[in-house]
């Protein structure tokens, strides 16, 4: 079970400097249910995600590079590319800051995963977090993958 809250980003945090950064490329074979292939650095993953916004089922399976390339060719919609910074938070949790590239350049989202719903409900976001978009399906990567055009002005707090 994945339990996460998602926010736009007001300002890039100084804390991101020196934190691990991953290059991510992902595409969707299906969006209902979500079936995604992802390359994160040199790792390849097939992911199934159930329905939901705050909490949903998630299963990850390793792929070979050739398996990833084969499935990538069968994906529908946009291939999403982004840099992900993993930033430790004072609470012991980690913020995953995504800086989107390509078609979605300017979009910045941060996600925090929680061990349970109670921890998610108690979470107090740092000042650099912007508007919470957990309950807006518009910010799910699977939804973004189906867009034919991206207008940063339609997404509050996107970078200029």
C-alpha angles and dihedrals in degrees: 000000000000115000113183142151121214130207140177114241122247096188135356108258123237085225090074091072110099094010122125113276125198129194109224131193118178141168137182128241090182135001101199099071097013114243112175138176118209138186111201109181102305097340124097122205139181112207133192117196125186125214122291143085109225096022132018143146116274130183125181125197126185119245132195117240090251091050090050092050091048093051093041088062089057096050123117125224130359126354105228120217126188146148115242121205116195107212123185115230125211090248091064091255124115129237116215106208113197119199106191123219137194115018091004097047109149096035114116123181132173125201131191121197120211135201091229143356093262091059089048091052093049095048116120112200120229119248094259091062113095132198115346112242100174092121096042110092088197090083097052110114090229089060092046089052090065097051117112093198134021121209110187089200089066090060113066118229096016115151118261 
